Amino acid sequence: MKRALHNVAAFLGVVILLAPLAQKAEAQNAIWSLVLTNPNQTVVAGTSGTVVYSGTITNLDSTNVLNLSGDSFSTGTWDPSLSVTEDPAFFNFLLNTGSLNPGDSYSGALLDVTYTSSTPATAMNNPYTGTFTISTDGNPNDQTQNFTLNVKPNASTPEASSFWGLAGLVTVCGCIGLRRQRRRIA
């Protein structure tokens, strides 16, 4: 029994000593981050426009410059009325700078999804999902984030406030008509 306690104590001692090394290795692997601030967007069917997906890229490394070499996106099977492009602001950042100094970050538009009035809300692939990847010069690795565009049906029934407003108007007109009819009879 005493030997078993000794082995458990030795094991716990090794774990306690190695824990800081594991945390340091984990921190070294996460030397930059990519976060989409608005990954899930919703639009209304029958309309058209462009949805901008924004985010932040942060160089968490305290000593090395982060070199971004480009970006890509994957959408799977989307309706042909949809198109995905790199946002012009992010394109200019990659073209002109393309790197982040230690501790620096880029915050802003990253990619654009354009939809048309013919983009269906009832499609089997709705909501439309995709991935956005930023590539580096190889060290550290690329990072990917998911994004979604949900096309909701256009409301063909009037909103409750519109319905009650119309009902009130019909009631008032009916009352006025009834009053005029009573005056003619009298």
HELIX and SHEET records of a PDB file:
HELIX    1   1 LYS A    2  ASN A   29  1                                  28    
HELIX    2   2 PRO A   88  ASN A   96  1                                   9    
HELIX    3   3 ALA A  160  ILE A  185  1                                  26    
SHEET    1   A 4 TRP A  32  LEU A  36  0                                        
SHEET    2   A 4 GLY A  49  ASN A  59 -1                                        
SHEET    3   A 4 SER A 105  TYR A 115 -1                                        
SHEET    4   A 4 SER A  83  GLU A  86 -1                                        
SHEET    1   B 5 ASN A  40  VAL A  44  0                                        
SHEET    2   B 5 GLN A 143  LYS A 152  1                                        
SHEET    3   B 5 TYR A 128  THR A 136 -1                                        
SHEET    4   B 5 LEU A  66  SER A  74 -1                                        
SHEET    5   B 5 SER A  99  LEU A 100 -1                                        
END                                                                             
